[in-house]
Amino acid sequence: MNLRESWWIGPVEVPTRVVLAPMAGVSVQAFRRQGRRFGAGLVCSEMVSCAGIEHRNERTLGYLRVAADEHPLAIQIFGSEPRAMAEAARIVEAAGADIVDMNFGCPVKKVTKTGAGAHLLEDPDLACRITEAVASAVSVPVTVKLRRGVEDGSRACLELGPRLVEAGAAALTLHPRSARQMYTGYADHSLTAELVELVDVPVIASGDVVSRARAEAVLDATGAAAVMVARGAQGNPWLLREILDGEPVVPSREEVVAELVVFVRETVRELGERRARGFLKKFYGWYLGHGRFPKPFKQELVQLESTEEVVTRLLAATPGAAELVARLEAELPDPADEVLLDRLPISIYGGG
Ligand SMILES: Cc1cc2nc3c(=O)[nH]c(=O)nc-3n(C[C@H](O)[C@H](O)[C@H](O)COP(=O)(O)O)c2cc1C
């Protein structure tokens, strides 16, 4: 099975059949760019609040920064109001997204109680009105990411999916767990197979794809256009390459440290030192786990005061990594090529 072949979402060519998932608190620019470098055919932003965009919330607008080497990129928005979602989609398109994705699956109460995320699985009329409004507001393709339904055993996605396509969705991603399940149990990809039969747009299968064997089994059993990888790629971009090529990839310690150092530096550039310091802590365990480094080393990093100290400690522990870091950084595009917020038809200082 060749996963390094391209497929299409409307007019957008996706060069491989592995998609890097949207993950709140994870899918920063550094994560997405790294995912592309390791072969993901499409990367996604974390879910971005359409209310935050509407109110020109500075932090929210920060999620819309797009780097030159991310494309194709989907930016995911969530909300419950068709007009506000359409307006947010316009801004997302202006920010440089190739695809506007909508979140109709988030199970978190803070989101569902506003009528957004997984709540929309139970309000198909509103879900369709949002999809129609967003699809007619932008010229890029609009896609939707769903769960199977709210309650365990629900098959709501099979009724809603075809209606969303009729309303203008150019592709669907299905994570076939219920919202109740959160992340427990298993993703039931027999539903993905059923959805593929029902719609004439590409379906992306999300859930429990953690190896090449799993990816092949899911693609085989469902007929999906691609698999999406989420938790498996946390601190482990090598999994993307392994899934694509079918060969086990075991990175050297130098490679692990080099990727982590570049990730730390880029994230500091994106979020600033103060936010990045806390944000990055979970990544230390993710990268250094998998039997790559002893546990106390991770604990030591988490306790350091600044990310600069973390980088120094990492390079001291693995001197051979410095050369790899230099090579990786030389290949990064010039930050000046980024689409800057001040070139968008919005102001981060309010107003319009
Ligand atoms: C930490 C975390 C954050 C997530 N955030 C989002 C999100 O912002 N939008 C979304 O559509 N799905 C989100 N998801 C769901 C994943 O995209 C994916 O569908 C799910 O984790 C199943 O895939 P996996 O088994 O490969 O992890 C998140 C999952 C995790 C673990």
PDBQT file of the ligand as one rigid body, heavy atoms in Angstrom, charges set to zero:
ROOT
HETATM    1  C1  LIG A 401      -4.809  16.834  23.541  1.00  0.00    +0.000 C 
HETATM    2  C2  LIG A 401      -5.831  16.678  22.443  1.00  0.00    +0.000 A 
HETATM    3  C3  LIG A 401      -6.417  17.799  21.891  1.00  0.00    +0.000 A 
HETATM    4  C4  LIG A 401      -7.352  17.676  20.852  1.00  0.00    +0.000 A 
HETATM    5  N1  LIG A 401      -7.863  18.805  20.292  1.00  0.00    +0.000 NA
HETATM    6  C5  LIG A 401      -8.662  18.698  19.196  1.00  0.00    +0.000 A 
HETATM    7  C6  LIG A 401      -9.085  19.856  18.498  1.00  0.00    +0.000 A 
HETATM    8  O1  LIG A 401      -8.728  21.004  18.838  1.00  0.00    +0.000 OA
HETATM    9  N2  LIG A 401      -9.906  19.671  17.432  1.00  0.00    +0.000 N 
HETATM   10  C7  LIG A 401     -10.311  18.445  17.013  1.00  0.00    +0.000 A 
HETATM   11  O2  LIG A 401     -11.037  18.337  16.045  1.00  0.00    +0.000 OA
HETATM   12  N3  LIG A 401      -9.909  17.325  17.657  1.00  0.00    +0.000 NA
HETATM   13  C8  LIG A 401      -9.080  17.428  18.714  1.00  0.00    +0.000 A 
HETATM   14  N4  LIG A 401      -8.619  16.284  19.319  1.00  0.00    +0.000 N 
HETATM   15  C9  LIG A 401      -9.010  14.950  18.788  1.00  0.00    +0.000 C 
HETATM   16  C10 LIG A 401      -7.953  14.421  17.803  1.00  0.00    +0.000 C 
HETATM   17  O3  LIG A 401      -7.830  15.256  16.674  1.00  0.00    +0.000 OA
HETATM   18  C11 LIG A 401      -8.275  12.985  17.349  1.00  0.00    +0.000 C 
HETATM   19  O4  LIG A 401      -9.471  12.973  16.624  1.00  0.00    +0.000 OA
HETATM   20  C12 LIG A 401      -8.387  12.003  18.524  1.00  0.00    +0.000 C 
HETATM   21  O5  LIG A 401      -7.345  12.224  19.460  1.00  0.00    +0.000 OA
HETATM   22  C13 LIG A 401      -8.313  10.542  18.069  1.00  0.00    +0.000 C 
HETATM   23  O6  LIG A 401      -7.109  10.279  17.414  1.00  0.00    +0.000 OA
HETATM   24  P1  LIG A 401      -5.849   9.495  18.100  1.00  0.00    +0.000 P 
HETATM   25  O7  LIG A 401      -6.362   8.182  18.576  1.00  0.00    +0.000 OA
HETATM   26  O8  LIG A 401      -4.854   9.398  16.968  1.00  0.00    +0.000 OA
HETATM   27  O9  LIG A 401      -5.372  10.321  19.245  1.00  0.00    +0.000 OA
HETATM   28  C14 LIG A 401      -7.719  16.396  20.378  1.00  0.00    +0.000 A 
HETATM   29  C15 LIG A 401      -7.143  15.267  20.954  1.00  0.00    +0.000 A 
HETATM   30  C16 LIG A 401      -6.191  15.385  21.955  1.00  0.00    +0.000 A 
HETATM   31  C17 LIG A 401      -5.560  14.141  22.534  1.00  0.00    +0.000 C 
ENDROOT
TORSDOF 0
